[in-house]
Amino acid sequence: MYLWWDPTFILLIPVLILTVFAQARVSRTFKEFSRMRSSFGIDGAAFARRLLDKEGLYNVEIQKIRGNLTDHYDPRTKVIRLSESTYDKLSVAGIGVVAHEIGHAMQDNQNYAPLRIRNKIFPVVNFSSSFSWIIFIVGLFLYSPVMVNIGIFLFTAVVAFSLITLPVEFNASNRAKEALAEMGMPQNEIAGVKKVLGAAAMTYVASTAMAVVQLLRMILISGRR
């Protein structure tokens, strides 16, 4: 069976459109509010330190990494890594992204349950995302129901990870907006942050939809063998 010509491929069309739309919206929205200077008057790194200290997260370090919007919080090393598009920028968009990542640090500090679950299953998902489809396809060609089912089981972990990621990301954004309001960010700037983080949230929704549809494809394909 040639999976690329399988009829179930049509199920991917709506989520592919959603993914492209979400990515385009993030790029457009971030670019728009990158031109709006933050009234805080400090760059992303300095703001990160100020907000972290305000939340009592003195042990969390800040590092600069290469790339555009590659910002993330590493709970293992307690490090906020800021990209070139936010680290030394004074924009509303950059401050919003930085605040979002600090929202994850706040979750970690408060043992936020969905984040703990996501961190625990991450090693399994790392393996599953790389090998689930390989095992599944090999199982189809070898007519091995066991391998097919193992592939489906492994990919189910990827779907679970995507689903648990949604509340983690939404909660981090809510924490970011609340923190910015407490720090006195003007309402027009907060409105910009909401648009930037809302656009980013769409990418997680699209990613989850893609994972769910891919799992559905696996089940439908295996049912016809």
HELIX and SHEET records of a PDB file:
HELIX    1   1 LEU A    3  TRP A    5  5                                   3    
HELIX    2   2 PRO A    7  LEU A   11  5                                   5    
HELIX    3   3 LEU A   12  SER A   34  1                                  23    
HELIX    4   4 GLY A   44  LYS A   54  1                                  11    
HELIX    5   5 VAL A   92  ASN A  109  1                                  18    
HELIX    6   6 ALA A  113  PHE A  141  1                                  29    
HELIX    7   7 PRO A  145  GLU A  182  1                                  38    
HELIX    8   8 GLN A  187  GLY A  223  1                                  37    
SHEET    1   A 3 GLU A  61  LYS A  64  0                                        
SHEET    2   A 3 VAL A  79  LEU A  82  1                                        
SHEET    3   A 3 HIS A  72  ASP A  74 -1                                        
END                                                                             
